[in-house]
């Protein structure tokens, strides 16, 4: 069967899904049925990110958060609706393993690494950067032979390739993070409560296996078709982006790839140019805006995660109470955790980040010493990197 015949068969297998007005909303419905609780933006973003693997510029994503925050759960919730042939997954990876793995095919795929710690230092970091930026890795090493040491070039890795990682670190090396969309998993009492309810309702119930046939067919249908998408609002969007950070030059292509992936996903409900190329709509932009504007704004220091904002506001409020923190020169992490209704470990983590970035200051620093927190000199920003959909007129 030729490509056109294959595409026709695949479209028949996913016809109803392919004609849905908002496929990511359908994805949310499916993962809710499987017991997913809390905001669904992260599984949606994982799914859309994996959909970009077929494009010239695959999107890369790092998911950050403390242990038990749901990073892997959210990753798997979105990933399970993408064919396994679209990615290579490892729970961990040492720094140079990437170039020693035999027969590793990453062309137009994503490399999914369950924990980024092993790639955090040394050559592994450099290899990943080269793969993401150049779409290819060439690596030479030295091997011992009977005649002495001999230089050997290992088989090159061919891209383009995207990367998805999770990490418990508050941040990666700036050179790594600037090549990826960075998302913080936010914990709140409401989210924890929703998760507990979902666990209670699922107790003693045999979990359903998701019906992924139509979803896999949709991905393959898009993969076999044209990969070009016309984005008529790309230039107006570019003119509205901030010019204060060089990083925006790396973030913008990722935004365009996500918009293109949304248009390809909704190919059956998009208009096409005279040469058969789908034309992205404002709905595609709205989908991407809702998923990535907040993390992009954090990455370019135009905003902060809501948990940090809450911590700063809580410290400020408490510091202004007569006879409380002002008397003692700041409040402790444990007190802040109580006020925010969070556990002390996650509160300590976000406090460290807020102190590092200047939003809080610790008047009693030092290992083993009780922190005394006051509001820092740096004002908490509340900006937006991307223009809202109704502002984007072209």
VOPANU-964353 format. One record per residue (C-alpha): residue in three letters; x, y, z. Coordinates in steps of 0.001 Angstrom, whole numbers, padded with zeros to 6 digits, always signed. Each point is the difference from the previous one (the first is absolute). Layout:
AlaXYZ;...
// end
This chain:
Unk+000000+000000+000000;Unk+001409+003443-000909;Unk+000213+002962+002391;Unk-003327+001451-001130;Unk-001644-003358+000549;Unk+001579-000334+003434;Unk-001168+003473+000957;Unk-003532-000750-001111;Unk-000061-003169+002103;Unk+001416+001848+003010;Unk-002532+002803-000372;Unk-002802-002535-000062;Unk+001358-001431+003263;Unk-000015+003402+001736;Unk-002733+001809-001937;Unk-002099+001118+002961;Unk+003034+001098+002054;Unk+001659+001755-002937;Unk-003122+002126-000568;Unk-000298+001054+003657;Unk+000138+003803+000374;Unk+002421-000230+002955;Unk+001987-003228+000157;Unk+001874+000948+003171;Unk-003321+000423+001806;Unk-000794-003531-001114;Unk+003356-001075+001438;Unk-000933+001543+003347;Unk-003288-001925+000000;Unk+001888-003249-000619;Unk+002554+000481+002761;Unk-002746+001006+002442;Unk-001670-003337-000675;Unk+003292-001667+000928;Unk+000093+001750+003375;Unk+002128+003065-000715;Unk-000773+002807+002473;Unk+001025+003638+000058;Unk+000845+002394-002837;Unk+000520-001797-003320;Unk+002245+002573-001659;Unk+003161-002048+000495;Unk-001272-003251-001611;Unk-001378+002107-002852;Unk+003362+001705-000452;Unk+001812-003359+000078;Unk-002305-001328-002721;Unk+000387+003103-002172;Unk+003770+000002+000548;Unk+000274-003608-001172;Unk-002109+000909-003029;Unk+002733+002454-001054;Unk+002460-002874-000435;Unk-001056-000323-003629;Unk+000901+003639-000714;Unk+003266+001605-001014;Unk+000313+001570+003464;Unk-001206-002388+002709;Unk-000790+001658+003319;Unk+001883-000978+003166;Unk-001466+000048+003489;Unk+001315-000267+003567;Unk-002455-000683+002827;Unk+001239+001165+003407;Unk-001359-000746+003442;Unk+000638-001771+003297;Unk-000234-003766+000388;Unk-003596-001164+000073;Unk-001344+003135-001678;Unk-001373-001924-002974;Unk+002634+000722-002646;Unk+000180-003549-001355;Unk-003738-000509+000390;Unk-000743+003070-002107;Unk+002644-000988-002540;Unk-001432-003491-000401;Unk-003584+001289-000117;Unk+000731+001930-003188;Unk+002600-002355-001458;Unk-002236-003076-000023;Unk-002067+001435-002870;Unk+003041+000288-002281;Unk+001342-003125-001790;Unk+003096-001432+001763;Unk+001816+000164-003344;Unk+000022+003801+000376;Unk+002393+000016+002960;Unk+002811-001833+001758;Unk-000402-000098+003771;Unk+002557-000587+002754;Unk-000615+000359+003720;Unk+003525+001358+000400;Unk+003139+000474-002061;Unk+003657+000546+000803;Unk+001754+002904-001620;Unk+001534-001766-003024;Unk-002437-002882-000453;Unk-001734+001839-002837;Unk+002858-000547-002450;Unk+000751-003586+001067;Unk-003523-001350-000471;Unk+000018-002169-003104;Unk-002687+000351-002665;Unk-001590+002959+001765;Unk-002293+001719-002487;Unk-001034+003497+001088;Unk-000834+001549-003353;Unk-003324+001827+000307;Unk-000494-001508+003440;Unk+000156+001110+003601;Unk+002477-001230+002560;Unk-001859-000371+003310;Unk+002152-000186+003133;Unk-001756-000718+003277;Unk+002528+001832+002172;Unk+002480+002557-001250;Unk+002556-000409+002793;Unk+002363-002248-001957;Unk+000149+002476-002852;Unk+000606+002985+002256;Unk+003766+000188-000285;Unk+002886-000516-002371;Unk-000110-001163-003593;Unk-003572-001252+000190;Unk-001244+003547+000278;Unk+002066+001092-002995;Unk-001213-002929-002102;Unk-003633+000782+000725;Unk+000535+003660-000874;Unk+001555-000946-003327;Unk-002808-002426-000786;Unk-002684+002591+000701;Unk+001740+002911-001708;Unk+001701-001662-002961;Unk-002208-003052-000479;Unk+003078-002227-000098;Unk+002697-001318+002331;Unk+003467-001140-001074;Unk+002163-001419+002776;Unk+003577-001229-000061;Unk+001613-001981+002786;Unk+003194-001928+000753;Unk+000082-003791+000199;Unk+002773-002363+001011;Unk+001204-002419-002672;Unk+002867-002502-000271;Unk+001954+002744-001728;Unk-000723+002612+002653;Unk-002562+002761+000228;Unk-002094+000703-003067;Unk-002394+002834-000734;Unk-003443-001255-001045;Unk-003081+001865-001169;Unk-003211-001538+001283;Unk-003066-000219-002260;Unk-001550+003454-000225;Unk-003418+000766+001407;Unk-002364+001522-002537;Unk-002864+002351+000801;Unk-001961+002139+000101;Unk-000944-001144+003454;Unk-001920+001375+002950;Unk+000663-000663+003664;Unk-002371-000418+002946;Unk+001484-000265+003490;Unk-001231+000131+003566;Unk+002127+001253+002855;Unk-000195+000743+003702;Unk+002524+002818-000444;Unk-001317+003558+000256;Unk+001810+000777-003235;Unk+002349-001344-002644;Unk+003162+001544-001393;Unk-001090+003204-001815;Unk+001403-001301-003297;Unk-002220-003082+000301;Unk-003130+001684+001251;Unk+000103+002662-002706;Unk-000437-002769-002592;Unk-003130-001380+001654;Unk-003408+001027+001196;Unk+000187-000150+003786;Unk-003105-000810+002039;Unk-000302-000132+003778;Unk-002447-002493+001487;Unk-002076+002038+002429;Unk-001272-001580+003185;Unk-002890+001403+002019;Unk-002306-001345+002706;Unk-002798-000090-002582;Unk+002051-002063-002446;Unk+001137-002388+002717;Unk-003617-000382+001114;Unk-001137-000713-003552;Unk+002702-002653-000341;Unk-001038-001650+003278;Unk-003641-000117-001118;Unk+001024-001531-003333;Unk+002073-002622+001824;Unk-002911-000807+002312;Unk-002431-000400-002874;Unk+002480-002252-001804;Unk+000750-002223+002984;Unk-000941-003596-000690;Unk-000923+000791-003595;Unk+001879-001664-002834;Unk+001396+002920-002033;Unk-001263+000334-003524;Unk+002456-000150-002844;Unk-000423+003041-002239;Unk-001324-000598-003489;Unk+002825+001522-002004;Unk-000747-001379-003469;Unk-001542+003200-001331;Unk+002681+002141+001665;Unk+002835-002009-001507;Unk-001718+000128-003401;Unk-000326+003793+000271;Unk+003720+000348+000685;Unk+000962-002262-002897;Unk-002467+001775-002297;Unk+001721+003323+000752;Unk+003474-001527-000233;Unk-000603-001308-003527;Unk-001359+003325-001244;Unk+001630+003332-000845;Unk+001905+001473+002930;Unk-000312+003632-001058;Unk-002488+002323+001683;Unk-000732+003587-000922;Unk-000239+002241+003058;Unk-001478+003294-001249;Unk+000520+001724+003336;Unk+003679-000981+000443;Unk+001326+003471-000906;Unk-002461+001969+002170;Unk+000811-002388+002843;Unk+003745+000510-000451;Unk-000441+003783+000124;Unk-001796-000253+003351;Unk+002610-002125+001760;Unk+002379+001607+002539;Unk+003498+000904-001104;Unk+001610+000028+003437;Unk+001352-003585-000017;Unk+002008-001866-002628;Unk-001808-003151+001083;Unk-003150+001109-001838;Unk+001813-000872-003253;Unk-000022-003649+001121;Unk-003460+000051+001558;Unk-001768+001463-003032;Unk+000763-002921-002378;Unk-001340-002370+002648;Unk-003226+002013+000214;Unk-000323-000140-003795;Unk+000574-003765+000023;Unk-002742-000477+002596;Unk-002388+002125-002076;Unk+000890-002049-003094;Unk-000551-003262+001915;Unk-003449+001180+001107;Unk-000909+000864-003595;Unk+001244-003372-001297;Unk-001928-001759+002744;Unk-003174+001820-001127;Unk+000788-000392-003710;Unk-003542-001188-000779;Unk-001535+003175+001415;Unk+002516+002511-001363;Unk-000082+001873-003272;Unk+002775-000793-002460;Unk+001946+002133-002429;Unk-000107-000639-003737;Unk+002988-002343+000387;Unk-001692-002069+002719;Unk+001769+001471+003036;Unk-002175+000377+003128;Unk-000429+003541+001313;Unk+000272+000533+003744;Unk-002797+001931+001689;Unk-000362+002098+003113;Unk-001321-003150+001707;Unk+003420-001594-000489;Unk+001638+003055+001522;Unk-002432+000035+002926;Unk+000812-003663+000711;Unk+003720+000762+000129;Unk-000482+003240+001938;Unk-001970-001786+002719;Unk+002673-002702+000333;Unk+003283+001909-000167;Unk-000488+003706+000686;Unk+000413-000437+003758;Unk+003196-002128-000151;Unk+001459+002203-002750;Unk-000693+003092+002093;Unk+001757-001606+002965;Unk+002953-000979-002196;Unk+000456+003567-001207;Unk-000475+001490+003484;Unk-003275+001641-000983;Unk-001845-002035+002639;Unk+000636-002494+002797;Unk-001659-003311+000882;Unk-003151+000494+002037;Unk+001555-001814+002970;Unk+002813+002566+000207;Unk-002446+002866-000320;Unk-002046-001480+002820;Unk+003104-000443+002176;Unk+001103+003614-000496;Unk-003490+001342+000659;Unk-000281-002128+003136;Unk+003359+001207+001343;Unk-000936+003601-000797;Unk-003385-000313+001712;Unk+001482-001676+003067;Unk+002847+002511+000210;Unk-002504+002835+000132;Unk-001858-001451+003000;Unk+000803+001858+003226;Unk+001903-002068+002513;Unk+000661-002898-002377;Unk+002777-000416-002527;Unk+001093+003601+000205;Unk+000935-000567+003608;Unk+002214-002968-000846;Unk+001403+001242-003272;Unk-001776-002509-002238;Unk-002024-003210+000066;Unk+001279-003562-000119;Unk-000502-002509-002790;Unk-002122-002163+002284;Unk-002251+002950+000827;Unk-000300+000854-003676;Unk-000896-003622-000784;Unk-002780+000117+002594;Unk-001382+003248-001386;Unk+000070-001315-003565;Unk-001372-003406+001027;Unk+002893-001774-001670;Unk+002510-002555+001237;Unk+003297+001354+001264;Unk+002115-001780-002630;Unk-001736+001537-003017;Unk-000158+003372+001783;Unk+003746-000109+000636;Unk+000553-000746-003686;Unk-002014+002959-001255;Unk+001481+002293+002682;Unk+003500-000866-001212;Unk-000982+000902-003538;Unk-001678+003233+001123;Unk+003118+000963+001980;Unk+002315-000872-002902;Unk-002047+002194-002326;Unk-000237+002899+002451;Unk-003719-000086+000764;Unk+000653-000988+003631;Unk+002983+000574+002269;Unk+001186-002173+002864;Unk+001201+002043+002958;Unk+001540-003059+001681;Unk+001756-002040-002732;Unk+002154-003030+000617;Unk-000310-003759+000136;Unk-001945-001202+003041;Unk-001189+003491+000911;Unk-003667+000938+000078;Unk-000799+002308-002888;Unk-001436+003437+000635;Unk-001794+001057-003137;Unk-000836+003492-001149;Unk-001113+001350-003350;Unk+002953+000450-002348;Unk+001051+003041-001966;Unk-001220-001392-003300;Unk-003638+000687-000815;Unk-002102-002987-001039;Unk-000858+000456-003699;Unk-003456-000676-001423;Unk+000534+000345-003732;Unk-000754-002080-003086;Unk+002376-000961-002785;Unk-002608-000922-002602;Unk-002784+002346-001070;Unk-003450-001291+000886;Unk-002000-001495-002876;Unk-002362+002977-000194;Unk+003011+002354-000216;Unk+001456-001911-002940;Unk-001639+001684-002954;Unk+001470-000250-003459;
// end
